Amino acid sequence: MVVIAIGASYVYARYKKKQKLQHQAELELQTRNEKLILKLAAANKGYITASEISLNSDLSLDDAAKLLDKLKAKGACILRVSDNGTYVYQFELLSFHDKQHAERV
């Protein structure tokens, strides 16, 4: 009975470790993808669509849209809708001049 308990404990510990490593890998991937989206948005003067992200990355259109929605939920961007119904995400980018003249708090 003790051997079974030790074996079960070992299996559970390995499972939890694998789960933790997988979670860390997912977080790292999400961070890389968020940075990619921000870089693409900056290159497009703050405006980006899921299609543009998908074209310039390994992300599917659905994954790009999900990431944009997550960034919107975090307050990193706002959603706009073009005349043809395309979702356009606007990221607030400040010029160097604007940053230099920001008020102290």
MOPAC internal coordinates of N, CA, C and O (Angstrom, degrees):
PM7 1SCF
backbone

  N    0.0000 0     0.00 0     0.00 0    0    0    0
  C    1.4417 1     0.00 0     0.00 0    1    0    0
  C    1.5332 1   111.43 1     0.00 0    2    1    0
  O    1.2310 1   120.73 1   141.27 1    3    2    1
  N    1.3257 1   116.22 1   -38.73 1    3    2    1
  C    1.4545 1   121.60 1   179.09 1    5    3    2
  C    1.5261 1   110.29 1   -64.34 1    6    5    3
  O    1.2310 1   120.57 1   140.37 1    7    6    5
  N    1.3273 1   116.52 1   -39.63 1    7    6    5
  C    1.4625 1   121.81 1  -179.58 1    9    7    6
  C    1.5362 1   109.81 1   -62.60 1   10    9    7
  O    1.2310 1   120.57 1   139.19 1   11   10    9
  N    1.3053 1   116.53 1   -40.81 1   11   10    9
  C    1.4731 1   120.77 1   178.80 1   13   11   10
  C    1.5176 1   110.05 1   -64.29 1   14   13   11
  O    1.2310 1   120.17 1   137.03 1   15   14   13
  N    1.3291 1   117.27 1   -42.97 1   15   14   13
  C    1.4625 1   121.26 1   179.90 1   17   15   14
  C    1.5280 1   111.14 1   -63.81 1   18   17   15
  O    1.2310 1   120.71 1   138.36 1   19   18   17
  N    1.3251 1   116.24 1   -41.64 1   19   18   17
  C    1.4655 1   120.31 1   178.78 1   21   19   18
  C    1.5229 1   109.95 1   -65.52 1   22   21   19
  O    1.2310 1   120.53 1   136.37 1   23   22   21
  N    1.3292 1   116.59 1   -43.63 1   23   22   21
  C    1.4598 1   121.15 1   178.69 1   25   23   22
  C    1.5183 1   111.70 1   -62.20 1   26   25   23
  O    1.2310 1   120.56 1   136.42 1   27   26   25
  N    1.3147 1   116.54 1   -43.58 1   27   26   25
  C    1.4651 1   120.96 1   179.20 1   29   27   26
  C    1.5215 1   110.71 1   -64.97 1   30   29   27
  O    1.2310 1   120.83 1   140.23 1   31   30   29
  N    1.3194 1   116.02 1   -39.77 1   31   30   29
  C    1.4638 1   120.51 1   178.54 1   33   31   30
  C    1.5293 1   110.70 1   -63.86 1   34   33   31
  O    1.2310 1   120.59 1   138.84 1   35   34   33
  N    1.3159 1   116.48 1   -41.16 1   35   34   33
  C    1.4665 1   121.72 1   178.86 1   37   35   34
  C    1.5290 1   110.73 1   -64.08 1   38   37   35
  O    1.2310 1   120.45 1   134.15 1   39   38   37
  N    1.3123 1   116.75 1   -45.85 1   39   38   37
  C    1.4612 1   121.37 1   179.53 1   41   39   38
  C    1.5223 1   110.35 1   -62.43 1   42   41   39
  O    1.2310 1   120.31 1   137.43 1   43   42   41
  N    1.3173 1   117.02 1   -42.57 1   43   42   41
  C    1.4621 1   121.09 1   179.45 1   45   43   42
  C    1.5274 1   110.92 1   -64.29 1   46   45   43
  O    1.2310 1   120.15 1   137.61 1   47   46   45
  N    1.3231 1   117.31 1   -42.39 1   47   46   45
  C    1.4707 1   120.97 1   179.84 1   49   47   46
  C    1.5222 1   110.56 1   -62.98 1   50   49   47
  O    1.2310 1   119.94 1   138.42 1   51   50   49
  N    1.3246 1   117.72 1   -41.58 1   51   50   49
  C    1.4753 1   121.02 1   177.71 1   53   51   50
  C    1.5276 1   110.73 1   -64.78 1   54   53   51
  O    1.2310 1   120.55 1   139.35 1   55   54   53
  N    1.3282 1   116.56 1   -40.65 1   55   54   53
  C    1.4620 1   121.64 1   178.60 1   57   55   54
  C    1.5272 1   110.64 1   -60.74 1   58   57   55
  O    1.2310 1   120.39 1   133.70 1   59   58   57
  N    1.3245 1   116.85 1   -46.30 1   59   58   57
  C    1.4726 1   121.01 1  -179.35 1   61   59   58
  C    1.5260 1   110.92 1   -64.78 1   62   61   59
  O    1.2310 1   120.33 1   140.26 1   63   62   61
  N    1.3406 1   116.97 1   -39.74 1   63   62   61
  C    1.4590 1   120.56 1   178.91 1   65   63   62
  C    1.5281 1   110.22 1   -64.17 1   66   65   63
  O    1.2310 1   120.65 1   135.98 1   67   66   65
  N    1.3289 1   116.36 1   -44.02 1   67   66   65
  C    1.4591 1   120.60 1   178.67 1   69   67   66
  C    1.5342 1   110.69 1   -62.76 1   70   69   67
  O    1.2310 1   120.81 1   139.56 1   71   70   69
  N    1.3099 1   116.07 1   -40.44 1   71   70   69
  C    1.4599 1   121.10 1   178.49 1   73   71   70
  C    1.5274 1   110.72 1   -62.76 1   74   73   71
  O    1.2310 1   120.34 1   137.33 1   75   74   73
  N    1.3240 1   116.96 1   -42.67 1   75   74   73
  C    1.4608 1   121.71 1   179.93 1   77   75   74
  C    1.5315 1   110.77 1   -64.57 1   78   77   75
  O    1.2310 1   120.02 1   136.01 1   79   78   77
  N    1.3247 1   117.57 1   -43.99 1   79   78   77
  C    1.4605 1   121.39 1   178.77 1   81   79   78
  C    1.5252 1   111.20 1   -63.76 1   82   81   79
  O    1.2310 1   120.52 1   140.75 1   83   82   81
  N    1.3171 1   116.61 1   -39.25 1   83   82   81
  C    1.4628 1   120.62 1   178.61 1   85   83   82
  C    1.5264 1   110.29 1   -65.45 1   86   85   83
  O    1.2310 1   120.33 1   139.37 1   87   86   85
  N    1.3204 1   116.98 1   -40.63 1   87   86   85
  C    1.4645 1   121.17 1   178.48 1   89   87   86
  C    1.5260 1   110.42 1   -63.61 1   90   89   87
  O    1.2310 1   120.10 1   137.30 1   91   90   89
  N    1.3217 1   117.42 1   -42.70 1   91   90   89
  C    1.4623 1   121.34 1   178.60 1   93   91   90
  C    1.5237 1   110.95 1   -62.76 1   94   93   91
  O    1.2310 1   120.32 1   139.23 1   95   94   93
  N    1.3200 1   117.00 1   -40.77 1   95   94   93
  C    1.4681 1   121.31 1   178.86 1   97   95   94
  C    1.5225 1   110.65 1   -64.97 1   98   97   95
  O    1.2310 1   120.32 1   140.17 1   99   98   97
  N    1.3204 1   116.99 1   -39.83 1   99   98   97
  C    1.4683 1   120.49 1   178.15 1  101   99   98
  C    1.5216 1   111.21 1   -64.61 1  102  101   99
  O    1.2310 1   120.39 1   139.28 1  103  102  101
  N    1.3358 1   116.85 1   -40.72 1  103  102  101
  C    1.4663 1   120.71 1   178.38 1  105  103  102
  C    1.5263 1   111.31 1   -64.75 1  106  105  103
  O    1.2310 1   120.49 1   138.67 1  107  106  105
  N    1.3300 1   116.67 1   -41.33 1  107  106  105
  C    1.4629 1   120.50 1   178.40 1  109  107  106
  C    1.5223 1   111.18 1   -64.22 1  110  109  107
  O    1.2310 1   120.34 1   138.93 1  111  110  109
  N    1.3210 1   116.95 1   -41.07 1  111  110  109
  C    1.4604 1   121.01 1   177.88 1  113  111  110
  C    1.5189 1   110.89 1   -64.53 1  114  113  111
  O    1.2310 1   120.38 1   137.43 1  115  114  113
  N    1.3219 1   116.87 1   -42.57 1  115  114  113
  C    1.4638 1   120.38 1   178.62 1  117  115  114
  C    1.5272 1   110.53 1   -62.77 1  118  117  115
  O    1.2310 1   120.15 1   138.87 1  119  118  117
  N    1.3180 1   117.31 1   -41.13 1  119  118  117
  C    1.4656 1   121.19 1   178.86 1  121  119  118
  C    1.5232 1   110.70 1   -63.27 1  122  121  119
  O    1.2310 1   120.20 1   135.49 1  123  122  121
  N    1.3401 1   117.21 1   -44.51 1  123  122  121
  C    1.4673 1   120.34 1   178.04 1  125  123  122
  C    1.5273 1   110.85 1   -61.53 1  126  125  123
  O    1.2310 1   120.55 1   137.56 1  127  126  125
  N    1.3288 1   116.56 1   -42.44 1  127  126  125
  C    1.4599 1   120.01 1  -179.41 1  129  127  126
  C    1.5288 1   111.63 1   -67.20 1  130  129  127
  O    1.2310 1   120.06 1   141.54 1  131  130  129
  N    1.3253 1   117.49 1   -38.46 1  131  130  129
  C    1.4677 1   120.50 1   177.14 1  133  131  130
  C    1.5266 1   110.28 1   -62.94 1  134  133  131
  O    1.2310 1   120.43 1   137.01 1  135  134  133
  N    1.3255 1   116.78 1   -42.99 1  135  134  133
  C    1.4662 1   120.28 1   178.74 1  137  135  134
  C    1.5229 1   110.84 1   -63.14 1  138  137  135
  O    1.2310 1   120.47 1   139.55 1  139  138  137
  N    1.3212 1   116.70 1   -40.45 1  139  138  137
  C    1.4577 1   120.96 1   177.18 1  141  139  138
  C    1.5239 1   110.77 1   -60.65 1  142  141  139
  O    1.2310 1   120.57 1   135.05 1  143  142  141
  N    1.3153 1   116.51 1   -44.95 1  143  142  141
  C    1.4677 1   120.63 1   179.06 1  145  143  142
  C    1.5246 1   110.59 1   -61.83 1  146  145  143
  O    1.2310 1   120.33 1   136.56 1  147  146  145
  N    1.3122 1   116.97 1   -43.44 1  147  146  145
  C    1.4672 1   120.35 1   179.25 1  149  147  146
  C    1.5253 1   111.47 1   -63.40 1  150  149  147
  O    1.2310 1   120.35 1   139.71 1  151  150  149
  N    1.3256 1   116.95 1   -40.29 1  151  150  149
  C    1.4708 1   120.23 1   178.18 1  153  151  150
  C    1.5269 1   110.74 1   -65.04 1  154  153  151
  O    1.2310 1   120.62 1   137.13 1  155  154  153
  N    1.3374 1   116.42 1   -42.87 1  155  154  153
  C    1.4619 1   119.64 1   178.94 1  157  155  154
  C    1.5263 1   111.21 1   -65.37 1  158  157  155
  O    1.2310 1   120.71 1   140.42 1  159  158  157
  N    1.3195 1   116.24 1   -39.58 1  159  158  157
  C    1.4637 1   119.82 1   177.87 1  161  159  158
  C    1.5268 1   110.24 1   -64.19 1  162  161  159
  O    1.2310 1   120.08 1   137.93 1  163  162  161
  N    1.3166 1   117.45 1   -42.07 1  163  162  161
  C    1.4631 1   120.84 1   178.87 1  165  163  162
  C    1.5206 1   110.78 1   -62.37 1  166  165  163
  O    1.2310 1   120.44 1   141.38 1  167  166  165
  N    1.3210 1   116.77 1   -38.62 1  167  166  165
  C    1.4649 1   120.64 1   179.06 1  169  167  166
  C    1.5337 1   111.44 1   -68.31 1  170  169  167
  O    1.2310 1   120.73 1   159.04 1  171  170  169
  N    1.3298 1   116.20 1   -20.96 1  171  170  169
  C    1.4651 1   121.47 1   179.36 1  173  171  170
  C    1.5288 1   112.09 1  -107.25 1  174  173  171
  O    1.2310 1   120.76 1  -150.75 1  175  174  173
  N    1.3297 1   116.16 1    29.25 1  175  174  173
  C    1.4697 1   123.28 1   177.63 1  177  175  174
  C    1.5254 1   113.18 1    57.31 1  178  177  175
  O    1.2310 1   120.89 1  -147.96 1  179  178  177
  N    1.3316 1   115.90 1    32.04 1  179  178  177
  C    1.4618 1   121.08 1   173.87 1  181  179  178
  C    1.5168 1   114.53 1    96.46 1  182  181  179
  O    1.2310 1   119.53 1   173.01 1  183  182  181
  N    1.3086 1   118.50 1    -6.99 1  183  182  181
  C    1.4680 1   121.32 1  -176.84 1  185  183  182
  C    1.5275 1   109.93 1  -112.79 1  186  185  183
  O    1.2310 1   120.66 1   -45.83 1  187  186  185
  N    1.3369 1   116.33 1   134.17 1  187  186  185
  C    1.4631 1   120.21 1  -177.93 1  189  187  186
  C    1.5308 1   109.80 1  -151.16 1  190  189  187
  O    1.2310 1   120.91 1   -28.15 1  191  190  189
  N    1.3101 1   115.86 1   151.85 1  191  190  189
  C    1.4639 1   121.67 1   174.52 1  193  191  190
  C    1.5259 1   108.74 1  -119.51 1  194  193  191
  O    1.2310 1   120.82 1   -17.33 1  195  194  193
  N    1.3078 1   116.04 1   162.67 1  195  194  193
  C    1.4610 1   120.88 1   177.85 1  197  195  194
  C    1.5271 1   110.13 1   -61.77 1  198  197  195
  O    1.2310 1   120.44 1   143.85 1  199  198  197
  N    1.3237 1   116.77 1   -36.15 1  199  198  197
  C    1.4676 1   120.61 1   179.68 1  201  199  198
  C    1.5231 1   111.06 1   -61.82 1  202  201  199
  O    1.2310 1   120.32 1   136.29 1  203  202  201
  N    1.3257 1   116.98 1   -43.71 1  203  202  201
  C    1.4636 1   120.60 1  -179.88 1  205  203  202
  C    1.5299 1   111.11 1   -63.78 1  206  205  203
  O    1.2310 1   120.89 1   141.42 1  207  206  205
  N    1.3173 1   115.90 1   -38.58 1  207  206  205
  C    1.4639 1   119.60 1   178.73 1  209  207  206
  C    1.5234 1   109.80 1   -66.03 1  210  209  207
  O    1.2310 1   120.87 1   134.87 1  211  210  209
  N    1.3185 1   115.95 1   -45.13 1  211  210  209
  C    1.4580 1   120.33 1  -179.88 1  213  211  210
  C    1.5222 1   111.71 1   -61.83 1  214  213  211
  O    1.2310 1   120.27 1   141.12 1  215  214  213
  N    1.3198 1   117.09 1   -38.88 1  215  214  213
  C    1.4629 1   121.27 1   178.93 1  217  215  214
  C    1.5270 1   112.84 1   -67.07 1  218  217  215
  O    1.2310 1   120.64 1   150.30 1  219  218  217
  N    1.3325 1   116.38 1   -29.70 1  219  218  217
  C    1.4637 1   121.04 1  -174.87 1  221  219  218
  C    1.5240 1   114.07 1  -106.24 1  222  221  219
  O    1.2310 1   120.39 1  -162.97 1  223  222  221
  N    1.3261 1   116.86 1    17.03 1  223  222  221
  C    1.4579 1   120.02 1  -179.07 1  225  223  222
  C    1.5280 1   109.82 1  -152.74 1  226  225  223
  O    1.2310 1   121.30 1     3.83 1  227  226  225
  N    1.3081 1   115.11 1  -176.17 1  227  226  225
  C    1.4609 1   121.02 1   175.89 1  229  227  226
  C    1.5238 1   111.76 1   -90.30 1  230  229  227
  O    1.2310 1   120.15 1  -177.22 1  231  230  229
  N    1.3248 1   117.33 1     2.78 1  231  230  229
  C    1.4621 1   121.19 1  -177.77 1  233  231  230
  C    1.5215 1   111.25 1   -77.23 1  234  233  231
  O    1.2310 1   121.14 1   -37.43 1  235  234  233
  N    1.3144 1   115.43 1   142.57 1  235  234  233
  C    1.4630 1   119.49 1   172.67 1  237  235  234
  C    1.5217 1   108.17 1   -74.26 1  238  237  235
  O    1.2310 1   120.70 1   -13.65 1  239  238  237
  N    1.2947 1   116.27 1   166.35 1  239  238  237
  C    1.4620 1   121.12 1   178.66 1  241  239  238
  C    1.5265 1   110.42 1   -60.80 1  242  241  239
  O    1.2310 1   120.38 1   137.37 1  243  242  241
  N    1.3391 1   116.88 1   -42.63 1  243  242  241
  C    1.4641 1   120.56 1   179.28 1  245  243  242
  C    1.5269 1   112.01 1   -64.57 1  246  245  243
  O    1.2310 1   120.32 1   137.24 1  247  246  245
  N    1.3357 1   116.99 1   -42.76 1  247  246  245
  C    1.4628 1   120.42 1   179.25 1  249  247  246
  C    1.5323 1   111.09 1   -65.45 1  250  249  247
  O    1.2310 1   120.32 1   140.56 1  251  250  249
  N    1.3202 1   116.99 1   -39.44 1  251  250  249
  C    1.4642 1   120.60 1   177.63 1  253  251  250
  C    1.5218 1   110.29 1   -62.53 1  254  253  251
  O    1.2310 1   120.48 1   136.22 1  255  254  253
  N    1.3220 1   116.69 1   -43.78 1  255  254  253
  C    1.4710 1   120.61 1   179.53 1  257  255  254
  C    1.5281 1   111.04 1   -63.94 1  258  257  255
  O    1.2310 1   120.32 1   139.50 1  259  258  257
  N    1.3378 1   117.00 1   -40.50 1  259  258  257
  C    1.4653 1   120.62 1   179.10 1  261  259  258
  C    1.5165 1   111.20 1   -64.15 1  262  261  259
  O    1.2310 1   120.52 1   137.78 1  263  262  261
  N    1.3252 1   116.61 1   -42.22 1  263  262  261
  C    1.4650 1   120.02 1   178.97 1  265  263  262
  C    1.5227 1   111.26 1   -65.53 1  266  265  263
  O    1.2310 1   120.49 1   139.71 1  267  266  265
  N    1.3248 1   116.67 1   -40.29 1  267  266  265
  C    1.4648 1   119.89 1   177.41 1  269  267  266
  C    1.5265 1   110.60 1   -62.80 1  270  269  267
  O    1.2310 1   120.26 1   139.31 1  271  270  269
  N    1.3212 1   117.10 1   -40.69 1  271  270  269
  C    1.4626 1   120.35 1   177.94 1  273  271  270
  C    1.5282 1   111.61 1   -64.48 1  274  273  271
  O    1.2310 1   120.43 1   142.78 1  275  274  273
  N    1.3452 1   116.78 1   -37.22 1  275  274  273
  C    1.4654 1   120.20 1   176.88 1  277  275  274
  C    1.5284 1   110.71 1   -65.33 1  278  277  275
  O    1.2310 1   120.58 1   138.24 1  279  278  277
  N    1.3383 1   116.51 1   -41.76 1  279  278  277
  C    1.4677 1   120.12 1   178.27 1  281  279  278
  C    1.5266 1   110.53 1   -65.47 1  282  281  279
  O    1.2310 1   120.41 1   143.37 1  283  282  281
  N    1.3177 1   116.82 1   -36.63 1  283  282  281
  C    1.4676 1   120.61 1   177.21 1  285  283  282
  C    1.5286 1   109.99 1   -64.60 1  286  285  283
  O    1.2310 1   120.70 1   137.94 1  287  286  285
  N    1.3262 1   116.27 1   -42.06 1  287  286  285
  C    1.4629 1   120.74 1   178.94 1  289  287  286
  C    1.5317 1   111.71 1   -63.84 1  290  289  287
  O    1.2310 1   120.53 1   149.60 1  291  290  289
  N    1.3385 1   116.59 1   -30.40 1  291  290  289
  C    1.4701 1   121.31 1   177.25 1  293  291  290
  C    1.5267 1   111.92 1   -78.64 1  294  293  291
  O    1.2310 1   120.57 1   170.30 1  295  294  293
  N    1.3362 1   116.51 1    -9.70 1  295  294  293
  C    1.4618 1   120.17 1  -179.10 1  297  295  294
  C    1.5147 1   113.69 1    87.48 1  298  297  295
  O    1.2310 1   120.26 1  -166.59 1  299  298  297
  N    1.3239 1   117.11 1    13.41 1  299  298  297
  C    1.4659 1   120.61 1  -178.13 1  301  299  298
  C    1.5241 1   112.32 1   -78.59 1  302  301  299
  O    1.2310 1   120.28 1   160.04 1  303  302  301
  N    1.3163 1   117.07 1   -19.96 1  303  302  301
  C    1.4620 1   120.64 1  -178.74 1  305  303  302
  C    1.5243 1   109.31 1  -153.90 1  306  305  303
  O    1.2310 1   121.38 1    -9.56 1  307  306  305
  N    1.3236 1   114.96 1   170.44 1  307  306  305
  C    1.4617 1   119.98 1   174.86 1  309  307  306
  C    1.5221 1   108.27 1  -121.33 1  310  309  307
  O    1.2310 1   121.37 1   -23.81 1  311  310  309
  N    1.2959 1   114.98 1   156.19 1  311  310  309
  C    1.4594 1   120.83 1  -178.38 1  313  311  310
  C    1.5204 1   109.66 1   -98.70 1  314  313  311
  O    1.2310 1   121.58 1   -46.11 1  315  314  313
  N    1.3206 1   114.58 1   133.89 1  315  314  313
  C    1.4557 1   122.46 1   174.03 1  317  315  314
  C    1.5209 1   107.25 1  -124.75 1  318  317  315
  O    1.2310 1   120.46 1   -19.50 1  319  318  317
  N    1.3208 1   116.74 1   160.50 1  319  318  317
  C    1.4541 1   121.29 1   177.33 1  321  319  318
  C    1.5186 1   107.91 1  -124.77 1  322  321  319
  O    1.2310 1   120.94 1   -53.78 1  323  322  321
  N    1.3346 1   115.81 1   126.22 1  323  322  321
  C    1.4662 1   120.30 1  -179.39 1  325  323  322
  C    1.5292 1   109.59 1   -75.76 1  326  325  323
  O    1.2310 1   120.95 1    -7.96 1  327  326  325
  N    1.3138 1   115.79 1   172.04 1  327  326  325
  C    1.4648 1   121.21 1   179.95 1  329  327  326
  C    1.5213 1   112.47 1   -58.76 1  330  329  327
  O    1.2310 1   120.12 1   148.48 1  331  330  329
  N    1.3399 1   117.37 1   -31.52 1  331  330  329
  C    1.4640 1   119.70 1  -179.30 1  333  331  330
  C    1.5307 1   112.66 1   -91.30 1  334  333  331
  O    1.2310 1   120.08 1  -173.59 1  335  334  333
  N    1.3444 1   117.44 1     6.41 1  335  334  333
  C    1.4593 1   121.90 1   176.23 1  337  335  334
  C    1.5102 1   115.48 1    92.72 1  338  337  335
  O    1.2310 1   119.77 1  -178.48 1  339  338  337
  N    1.3208 1   118.05 1     1.52 1  339  338  337
  C    1.4637 1   121.51 1   179.04 1  341  339  338
  C    1.5297 1   109.94 1   -72.48 1  342  341  339
  O    1.2310 1   121.08 1   -44.62 1  343  342  341
  N    1.3194 1   115.55 1   135.38 1  343  342  341
  C    1.4660 1   120.02 1   175.60 1  345  343  342
  C    1.5227 1   108.78 1   -77.38 1  346  345  343
  O    1.2310 1   121.35 1   -52.29 1  347  346  345
  N    1.3202 1   115.02 1   127.71 1  347  346  345
  C    1.4568 1   122.39 1   178.30 1  349  347  346
  C    1.5242 1   106.98 1  -120.80 1  350  349  347
  O    1.2310 1   120.75 1   -52.38 1  351  350  349
  N    1.3146 1   116.17 1   127.62 1  351  350  349
  C    1.4611 1   121.12 1  -179.89 1  353  351  350
  C    1.5168 1   108.85 1  -101.55 1  354  353  351
  O    1.2310 1   121.31 1   -51.96 1  355  354  353
  N    1.3251 1   115.10 1   128.04 1  355  354  353
  C    1.4617 1   121.22 1  -178.33 1  357  355  354
  C    1.5209 1   109.84 1  -108.10 1  358  357  355
  O    1.2310 1   121.17 1   -58.54 1  359  358  357
  N    1.3234 1   115.37 1   121.46 1  359  358  357
  C    1.4597 1   122.36 1   175.81 1  361  359  358
  C    1.5175 1   107.93 1  -100.92 1  362  361  359
  O    1.2310 1   120.62 1   -44.72 1  363  362  361
  N    1.3089 1   116.42 1   135.28 1  363  362  361
  C    1.4613 1   121.42 1  -179.80 1  365  363  362
  C    1.5208 1   108.97 1   -78.37 1  366  365  363
  O    1.2310 1   120.66 1   -69.46 1  367  366  365
  N    1.3014 1   116.34 1   110.54 1  367  366  365
  C    1.4568 1   121.63 1   178.83 1  369  367  366
  C    1.5231 1   108.61 1  -114.43 1  370  369  367
  O    1.2310 1   120.75 1   -50.39 1  371  370  369
  N    1.2984 1   116.16 1   129.61 1  371  370  369
  C    1.4587 1   120.73 1   179.21 1  373  371  370
  C    1.5186 1   110.02 1   -99.68 1  374  373  371
  O    1.2310 1   121.51 1   -38.28 1  375  374  373
  N    1.3069 1   114.72 1   141.72 1  375  374  373
  C    1.4583 1   119.00 1   175.33 1  377  375  374
  C    1.5314 1   108.46 1   -74.77 1  378  377  375
  O    1.2310 1   121.03 1   -14.45 1  379  378  377
  N    1.3159 1   115.63 1   165.55 1  379  378  377
  C    1.4620 1   120.05 1   177.67 1  381  379  378
  C    1.5321 1   109.32 1   -59.11 1  382  381  379
  O    1.2310 1   120.71 1   139.39 1  383  382  381
  N    1.3140 1   116.26 1   -40.61 1  383  382  381
  C    1.4677 1   121.08 1   179.36 1  385  383  382
  C    1.5272 1   110.12 1   -60.31 1  386  385  383
  O    1.2310 1   119.85 1   134.31 1  387  386  385
  N    1.3230 1   117.89 1   -45.69 1  387  386  385
  C    1.4617 1   121.29 1   179.11 1  389  387  386
  C    1.5270 1   111.26 1   -62.29 1  390  389  387
  O    1.2310 1   120.99 1   140.03 1  391  390  389
  N    1.3099 1   115.71 1   -39.97 1  391  390  389
  C    1.4750 1   119.55 1  -179.71 1  393  391  390
  C    1.5317 1   109.92 1   -66.81 1  394  393  391
  O    1.2310 1   120.98 1   139.39 1  395  394  393
  N    1.3268 1   115.72 1   -40.61 1  395  394  393
  C    1.4618 1   120.27 1  -179.08 1  397  395  394
  C    1.5262 1   111.66 1   -64.17 1  398  397  395
  O    1.2310 1   120.65 1   145.07 1  399  398  397
  N    1.3134 1   116.37 1   -34.93 1  399  398  397
  C    1.4541 1   120.48 1  -176.02 1  401  399  398
  C    1.5236 1   113.91 1   -98.98 1  402  401  399
  O    1.2310 1   120.93 1  -163.98 1  403  402  401
  N    1.3172 1   115.83 1    16.02 1  403  402  401
  C    1.4661 1   119.85 1   175.65 1  405  403  402
  C    1.5197 1   108.83 1   -66.81 1  406  405  403
  O    1.2310 1   120.77 1   -34.53 1  407  406  405
  N    1.3287 1   116.13 1   145.47 1  407  406  405
  C    1.4608 1   120.30 1  -177.43 1  409  407  406
  C    1.5258 1   110.57 1   -80.05 1  410  409  407
  O    1.2310 1   121.50 1   -31.01 1  411  410  409
  N    1.3115 1   114.74 1   148.99 1  411  410  409
  C    1.4573 1   120.75 1   176.70 1  413  411  410
  C    1.5113 1   109.41 1   -73.75 1  414  413  411
  O    1.2310 1   121.94 1   -30.78 1  415  414  413
  N    1.3261 1   113.90 1   149.22 1  415  414  413
  C    1.4726 1   118.65 1   175.10 1  417  415  414
  C    1.4992 1   111.45 1  -123.22 1  418  417  415
  O    1.2310 1   120.10 1   180.00 1  419  418  417

